[in-house]
Amino acid sequence: MLEVLPPEKWKQGLGKDKNISIFRMCEYYTENITKHFICLKTQKGKYRYFSKMESILIDYNLIVKEIELQLEIESLDNFHNLILKN
């Protein structure tokens, strides 16, 4: 017996690089709100994980865009810090 509830709406191959997977919990926090889990495989072959409490009505492409925007911001911050060090 697995003893865990299965994920809902599991999607793979999302994002610009087709490297993002998303699923949501089948246990809801309230009415149509539940936790969504996101896995991103980086270009270096490592994995980053994110989670977000969100409505089940949200389009996964919006979550993907949020993650990709966050990664762009982090990349710009890293570049900015590198410039400041030199």
N, C-alpha and C positions, 0 to 999 in steps of 0.2 A: 504494500500500500504506500502510495506516494506521500500522503498526509499533508499536502499543500493544495491550495486552490489553483486552478489553471489560469494563465493570463488571458485577457480579452484583447481582441483586435491587434494581434501581433503582426507588424509590418517590417520588412527588411528591405535593404537596398534603396533607402531614401537619401535625399540630399544631392548636392552638386556632384559629389564624387561617389554616390551610391554606397556610402560607408556608414549609414546610420540605421539603427534598428530601434523600434519603439513598441512598447506594449503598455496596457493599462491593467490595473488590478480589477478583479471581478467583485471585490468587496468595496462597496461605495461608502464614502465618508458621510454623505448626505445626498438624497435624491439622485442627482446626476453628476456629482462631484466624486472623483476618485484620483488616486495617485498614478501618474504616468512615469514610466521608466525609459530612459534613453541610453543607448550604448553607441559610442562613436569610435570607429577604428581609425587611428591617426595614420599619417603617411609613413611614420616610423614603425608601424605595426603594433603599437601599444593601444590600449583601450582607455577611454574616458567615459565616466558614467555620470548621468544627471537624473534628477527626478523633479517632478512638478505636480502639484495638486491642481487639477484642472477639470473643467466640464467635459463630459463624454461627447459633447456636441462639437468640440473644437476640431478643426481640420488638422491632421498631423503635419501638413506642409507648413502651417504657422509655427508649430513647435520647432520643426526643422530649421526654419528661417531664424528663429530666436537663437538657437544653438549656434548656427553658422555666424550670426552677427556677433554673438558673445566671443567666439573664437577669433574673429577679425579684430575685435577690440583688444583682446589679450595679445594678439600678434603685434598690433600697433603699440601697445604699452611696452612690450618687450623690446621692440625696435627703438622706441623713445628712450628707454632706460639704457640701452646699448650706446646710443648717441651721447647721452649725458655722461657716461663713464669715460668716454674718449675725449 
